[in-house]
Structure formats: structure tokens, C-alpha cells
Amino acid sequence: VRVYISMAMLPASMKALVKESPGASYEYREVSVPAPQGDELLVKVGKVALCGSDINLYQWNKVAQAVAKHRTYPFTPGHEMVGEIVAVGPEAPPKYAVGKRVCVENHFYCGHCYQCTHDLPHICQNLNQFGHGKGTVYGGCSEFTIIPAKYAYLLKTNLDDTRAALLEPCGVAHQALEEINPRGDDILVQ
């Protein structure tokens, strides 16, 4: 049995942090709660962690300007997040049910380029990024957000939201260790 929540049961608007345009700022304002389409999930954000990239985008420093090419404005920052599914699009796989907790894979890889077909989706040639305004306007610095099911990880543990929001940066460290394979070596992790 698939449980659906009517969008009419959810608020029409929410508070969100928004990067309106290039420049040093974010705005905290009221925006519409989006409705999930296709395989998308509407997620009520439980916790979001701020990354250095979120700070760079706020300050609009040289790092932000270098990585902000091809961004869509406005967008909501925040790619390190956890939340609960509150609505699903009509094509979402059945395992993504209302009430399930998810984290987001912020690298929206294409699945077709050379890197993706060689198990390197984290360096996809056509990479879009959740919370960075690249390929999606959505991010975790909002009360609700949209995540395509393909990029949502169901939580299979009882990690609290504070720890679960940190799974993305932990995944970055894990990926780095897998790449360098430091068996038998002493290493420093900062």
C-alpha cells in the first residue's frame, strides 16, 4: 500500500535561504512549497549543515566566483541535509514512502558520460549540484525541498538528524580514503 499526502495538507509557503543573484548575500524569505513531479520526493528538512562552499557563496569570494559558473539564480543553498519524505511524485519508486528519512547525494551525475560509465560519477562531465544552483534550484536551507529519488539515500539506521546531516561530508572523506588506499601508512586527516 502506497501512502500519499495531498499537497493541500501541507503549507502553501515556507521560509528559505535564497541566493538571489551573484554577489555577497543570501536572503531569508517566504517562498512557495514545491510539489514533487515525476520521480521527485518532497522532503521536510530535519537538519542542514553549512559547508565551506555555502560560506563562500554567501561571501561571494574568488572561490565562489570560480565555482559559480553556470548557476541558476535564484537558488537555495545547503547540500548537507537530512529530512523526512512528506510527498512523492507519481513515478517515484515504491521504496521511497512518506515517513521515510533520507539524505541527499548532492552530486547529480548524468550516468552517461565517460566518468559515469567508469564508476566515477563524483567527477561527472555533466555534473549538477543540489544546494549550489547547478541543474536545480533546490537546497536544504529551507523547510521543504525537492530531491529526485535517484539522488536520495534512505537512512537504514537510527542516526539522529544532527549526525545524519554530516553523512555527506563523511562520504567525501571516505571517497578520498578509497582513492588513496592508505594501507599500512600513517596519514593525517584534517
C-alpha positions, 0 to 999 in steps of 0.5 A: 500500500502506497501512502500519499499526502495531498499537497493541500495538507501541507503549507502553501509557503515556507521560509528559505535561504535564497541566493538571489543573484551573484554577489555577497548575500543570501536572503531569508524569505517566504517562498512557495512549497514545491510539489514533487513531479515525476520521480521527485520526493518532497522532503521536510528538512530535519537538519542542514549543515553549512559547508565551506562552499555555502560560506563562500557563496554567501561571501561571494569570494574568488572561490565562489566566483570560480565555482559559480559558473553556470548557476541558476539564480535564484537558488537555495543553498545547503547540500548537507541535509537530512529530512523526512519524505512528506510527498512523492511524485507519481513515478517515484519508486515504491521504496521511497514512502512518506515517513521515510528519512533520507539524505541527499547525494548532492552530486547529480551525475548524468550516468552517461558520460565517460566518468559515469560509465567508469564508476566515477560519477563524483567527477561527472562531465555533466555534473549538477549540484543540489544546494549550489544552483547547478541543474536545480534550484533546490537546497536544504536551507529551507523547510521543504525541498525537492530531491529526485529519488535517484539522488536520495539515500534512505537512512537504514539506521537510527542516526539522529538528524544532527549526525545524519546531516554530516553523512555527506561530508563523511562520504567525501572523506571516505571517497578520498580514503578509497582513492588513496588506499592508505594501507599500512601508512600513517596519514593525517586527516584534517 
